[in-house]
Amino acid sequence: MSIRSVELSVGGMTCASCSRRVERALEKIDGVRASVNYATGVAVADVEDSVADVALVTAIEKSGYTASVSGKAIELYGLAEFRIRLIVSTALTIPIMALSMVPSMQLHWWQWICAVLATPVATWGAWPFHRAAFLNLRHLAVTMDTLVSLGVIVAFTWSMWAVLFTDAGTIGMTMSANLFESTGSTHTASLYFEVASSVTTLVLLGKFLEHRAREQSLKALENLANLNPKSALVIRDGNQIETLIEDVVVGDEIYVPAGQQIPIDSVVISGMGHVDKSLVTGESLPVQVSVGDSVIGATVLLDSAITVRATAVGKDTVLSGISRLVHQAQTGKAEVTRLVDRVSEIFVPVVVLLAFGTAIGWWLATQDASRALTTGIAVLVIACPCALGLATPTALLVGTGRGAQLGILIRGPHALESSRDINLMFLDKTGTLTRGMMGVTDFVSTVSDEILWPIVDSLEASSTHPIATSLRKHAKGLGHVGVVATKVQTVGGSGVQGLVDGHPCTLGSISWLGVPDGDLKAAADKYLSLGESVVVVYRDAFAIAVIGLADEIGETSKKAITQLRSMGITPVVASGDNQSAVKKVCDELGIVRYFANSSPANKLELIHQAQENGDVVAMIGDGINDAAALAKAHLSMAMGSGSDVAASAADIVLLRPTMAAAVDALGLAQATMRTIRLNLFWAFAYNVAAIPLAMSGVLGPIIAAGAMAFSSVFVVSNSLRLRSFKSLES
C-alpha cells in the first residue's frame, strides 16, 4: 500500500507536551506516523492511502485542538490577543504589587482594592491558560498551562477566601511581602493577590514574546512567497499582453522591461542585461545574462530590456522549490526535539505531584498553611517547561530563515545535527573552487596589445562558445574593442577565421592550427603543462600570439578555504579534471590533499575510506554527477540552480555557486546547533536548579514567575541572535 504525506495546521498548542499529545492522537489511527512541530504549529503525517484527511482532523480536534488541511487552523489566542491581555494585566498588576508590598501605601481598604483589581487579571487575563488546562483535564492530561492555571487559581481563591471570611479583610490590616519569603503577614491568613496577578502577567509576557519571535521567524517563508511578481507581459501575435502569473505556460515568450522583476523561470531569447539575484540567491553582485542564459523568476533586471521564454511554472519554479525546502526544514524535528517532547510529557505531571508533596510537607513541618501554600505555588510556577519546548524549534526557525536569506537551503534538522563533528570536507574543483568559467591566465604576443586584442574581439564577436566569451571579456577589460569582422567562418570545436581590417585572421586550438615555433612554442608548452587550454592567433598567415586559458578560481575560494581550516576542517579536492589542472588550483589555494581524474565511483570510494578511518565527512558537488558520493557523506551540499533545487537530494542546497556559500552553510548550521545546545542547557539547568530552591522556600512565587518568564525570553532571544549571522562575502 502506498504512503502519502499530509500536512496539517494545528491550532491551540501551548507547549511541547501539546505537540506530543497531537502526535499520539494521530498515531492512534492505523497506518499513520506523525511529527508535530510546536513552534510552527504544523503536523506532518505519513499515512496510508486508505486513511482520509478528515480522520486526521477529527483525531486532532478530539484531543482538544483545532486543525486544518488547507489553510491555517483557528488560533484563539495569537499575538494580538496576548498583547491586549498583557497590557491590561500589567496596568492592573502594578498597583496591586505596590499596595501589597509597600505597607506605607496600604490604605484602609487596600486589600479590597487589590481583590477588585486582581479579579480580571486572574480570570480574563489568565483565561487562555485556564481554558487550555480545562481542555487537557477533560482528556486526563496535564501541560504547562496546568501548572500556571493551578498556581493562579490557588493563589487567587485563597486570597478571596481570606478577605471574605477571615480577619485578613479587616479594615486597617497591613501586610508586607518579601520576594524571597513565603509570608510576611501579621495575620493568620496571608493574601496572594500580587502572586496571582504577577504570575499571570509574567507568563503573558513570555507568551507575547514567544509569539512575536515565531511570527518574525516565519516571515522568512512568507517573504519568499511574496517575492514572485503577480503578472507578466506575454508576447502573443506580436503584442504585449499583461497576463496573471498563474496563466503563464511553459514556452510563452515574455517581454521584461529594464528595472522590472523577471516574472518566471526562463531562458533569454533576445537582449542582454544585468540581473540582481540578491533577493533569491543572496548573491551580492549583479550577473550579466545574454541569449541562452537561464534566469530565475523574481530576480530583478537592472538594465536593458530582454525577451525570455518560460521554462518552468507553478510548483516547478526555483522560488517554489526554495519555499518548499525552507518549509520542510522548519516543520522537521531534530532528534533532540523528540527527546525534549518525551521529557516534557513526563515532567509536567511529576511537577504537579512535587508541588502538592511540597505543600503537604511544609504544612506538616510548620503547621503554617500560608507558607505551605506559597511554597507549593512557587514549585508549580517555576517548573513550567516553556523554555524546553522553545529551545530547539525557535533556533531551527531562525537558522533556516536566515539561511534562505543567504541563498542557503537547509533541508531539515538532520543537516544541522550532521554539521557538528565534520572534520573532513571533499570538494569538487570545477564550479566549487573555480567559477566554472574560462579566463585568460597569460599570453605571449609578437605584436602590440592594440593590434592583438581587437583582432580577437572581432573574430569572436558572433560566437557564444565559453572560450570566445572569455576572450572577448578580456579584450574589453583591456579597453580593446575590434571592428566588425567580415567573411567569418566557424570551424566547429576548433576555431574561427575571417577578415579584420582587410587582413585574413585565424584563431583556434593547437589541434587545428598546430604549435607555432620559437617563443610562442615555449609559451604554449608551458600553458599545456599547467593543464590550461591554449589558443593560437594568426594574422596574414603568421602566428602572432599564444593565449592560455583556465577555469578561474572563485573570488572567495581562498578566503573560504582559510575559514574552513580555522573551523578545524581539512579540505580535500576530488576532481574529474586532469592532474595538472587540479594541482595548479590546489597549489594556489594551499590545499595539500587532492585527487585528479576522479570518477563518481572514485569519489564514492574516497568518502567510504575516510569514514572507515573514523572521519566525519562533508561533500560538496553539483548534485547530479556526484549523487552517489553526496548520499554517502555524513553531510552533503550541492551547488543548485534551476531545477537542481528541486531535484537535488543533498542535505543543503547552495543557490550561490561559490565556496564562500558552502562555508557559510556549514558555519550557520554549526551556529544553529550551538544555539540549540545552549538553549537546552539553560532550560534544563534552570529547572534543575530552580525547583529545589522553590521547594526549600527560598524562592517565592513572584520570583518564580519572573524566573520562568525570563527563561523563555532568554531562549527566544538567544535564538533570534542567529538573524545577525554574517556571510563570508559580506
HELIX and SHEET records of a PDB file:
HELIX    1   1 ALA A   16  GLU A   27  1                                  12    
HELIX    2   2 ASP A   53  LYS A   62  1                                  10    
HELIX    3   3 LEU A   79  MET A  101  1                                  23    
HELIX    4   4 PRO A  103  MET A  105  5                                   3    
HELIX    5   5 TRP A  110  PRO A  120  1                                  11    
HELIX    6   6 VAL A  121  GLY A  125  3                                   5    
HELIX    7   7 TRP A  127  ARG A  138  1                                  12    
HELIX    8   8 MET A  144  PHE A  165  1                                  22    
HELIX    9   9 ASP A  167  GLY A  169  5                                   3    
HELIX   10  10 PHE A  193  LEU A  227  1                                  35    
HELIX   11  11 ILE A  245  ASP A  247  5                                   3    
HELIX   12  12 SER A  278  THR A  281  1                                   4    
HELIX   13  13 GLY A  314  ASP A  316  5                                   3    
HELIX   14  14 VAL A  318  THR A  331  1                                  14    
HELIX   15  15 GLU A  335  THR A  366  1                                  32    
HELIX   16  16 ALA A  369  ILE A  382  1                                  14    
HELIX   17  17 CYS A  386  GLN A  405  1                                  20    
HELIX   18  18 PRO A  413  SER A  418  1                                   6    
HELIX   19  19 LYS A  429  LEU A  433  3                                   5    
HELIX   20  20 ASP A  449  GLU A  460  1                                  12    
HELIX   21  21 PRO A  466  GLY A  477  1                                  12    
HELIX   22  22 ILE A  510  LEU A  513  1                                   4    
HELIX   23  23 GLY A  518  SER A  529  1                                  12    
HELIX   24  24 SER A  557  SER A  566  1                                  10    
HELIX   25  25 GLN A  579  LEU A  589  1                                  11    
HELIX   26  26 PRO A  600  GLU A  612  1                                  13    
HELIX   27  27 ALA A  627  LYS A  632  1                                   6    
HELIX   28  28 ASP A  644  ALA A  647  1                                   4    
HELIX   29  29 MET A  659  MET A  695  1                                  37    
HELIX   30  30 PRO A  701  LEU A  720  1                                  20    
HELIX   31  31 ARG A  721  SER A  724  5                                   4    
SHEET    1   A 4 VAL A  32  ASN A  37  0                                        
SHEET    2   A 4 VAL A  42  GLU A  48 -1                                        
SHEET    3   A 4 ILE A   3  GLY A  11 -1                                        
SHEET    4   A 4 THR A  66  SER A  68 -1                                        
SHEET    1   B 6 ASN A 239  LEU A 244  0                                        
SHEET    2   B 6 SER A 231  ARG A 236 -1                                        
SHEET    3   B 6 GLU A 253  VAL A 256 -1                                        
SHEET    4   B 6 ILE A 306  ALA A 310 -1                                        
SHEET    5   B 6 SER A 266  SER A 270 -1                                        
SHEET    6   B 6 SER A 294  VAL A 295 -1                                        
SHEET    1   C 3 VAL A 287  VAL A 289  0                                        
SHEET    2   C 3 GLY A 273  ASP A 276 -1                                        
SHEET    3   C 3 VAL A 300  LEU A 301 -1                                        
SHEET    1   D 7 ILE A 408  ILE A 410  0                                        
SHEET    2   D 7 ILE A 652  LEU A 654 -1                                        
SHEET    3   D 7 LEU A 635  MET A 639  1                                        
SHEET    4   D 7 VAL A 617  GLY A 621  1                                        
SHEET    5   D 7 LEU A 424  LEU A 427  1                                        
SHEET    6   D 7 THR A 570  ALA A 574  1                                        
SHEET    7   D 7 ARG A 593  PHE A 595  1                                        
SHEET    1   E 6 THR A 434  SER A 445  0                                        
SHEET    2   E 6 PHE A 542  ILE A 553 -1                                        
SHEET    3   E 6 SER A 533  ARG A 539 -1                                        
SHEET    4   E 6 HIS A 503  SER A 509 -1                                        
SHEET    5   E 6 GLY A 495  VAL A 500 -1                                        
SHEET    6   E 6 THR A 486  VAL A 491 -1                                        
END                                                                             
